[in-house]
């Protein structure tokens, strides 16, 4: 399990929900490389990238979220960066 922070995403279409932008979670699974919808939808090629499941505390994403609840998102590698130490 590796800490990761979601990256700031440029405007336009992305599969990273805005409520999870610039938040820190834990990578809990890697699902191998998959077609990146962001490039494929704009006819820029399939651009396969690793796809990860990242778990976040609900309280880190939502005001009033419970510390005991988690939100799991499947996110492509370009949406992630190493978490600050």
N, C-alpha and C positions, 0 to 999 in steps of 0.2 A: 504494500500500500504506500503510494507516493503522494505527498502534498503537491498540489498544483493550483495555480491561480488562473482564472479565465482572463483572456486578453481583452483589451478595448477593441471593439469591432468598428470598422469604417461603416459609413452609411450604406444603405442598400440591403439586399436580401442576405440574411444569415440564419443559420439554424441554432444560434446561441440565444436563448431567451434573455431579454433585457434585464430581468430581475436577477440574473446570474452573472452579469457582466462585472468584471473586476472583483470577483469573490473567490475565496480560497476553499477548496474542497480536497478530497482524497480520491485518487484514482484507485478503483477497486477491481477493475477488469479491463483487459485489452481484447478487442474482438477482431483483430487483424485489419488488413487494409480494405477499404470500401470506397466506392465512387463518391467523390465530394459533390453534393448537389449544388453548391454555390457556383462552381465553375461549369458543371455539366448543363445547368439551366441556361447559361449564357453562351452556349456553344463554344466554350473554351477547352473542351476535352473532359475526359472522365476524372483525371487527376486523383487516382486512388491515394488515400491517406489512412493511417491508423485511426481507429475509432475506439474511444475509451468510455467506460462508465465512470462518472465522477459523482461521489456522494458529498452532499452539503448538509450541514445542520439547518433545519428549517428556520431556526432563529437567526441565522446569518443571512438568510435571503428575504425574510418577511418580518415586518414589525409584528410583535405578538406571537411569532412562531415559537413552538415548543422546542426546548433543547433536546428532548428525547426523540423527536421526529426527524426524519431525514428525507431529503429530496435527491433522487438519482437521475442524472441526465447523461445521455449518450452524446459525447462531444468529439468532433474531429480534432486531430492534433494541432491544426493551425489556430484553434480557439484557446489553446492552453500555453502557459509558460511556467517555468519553475516558480514555486512559491518563495516569497522572501524568507530568508533564514531568521 
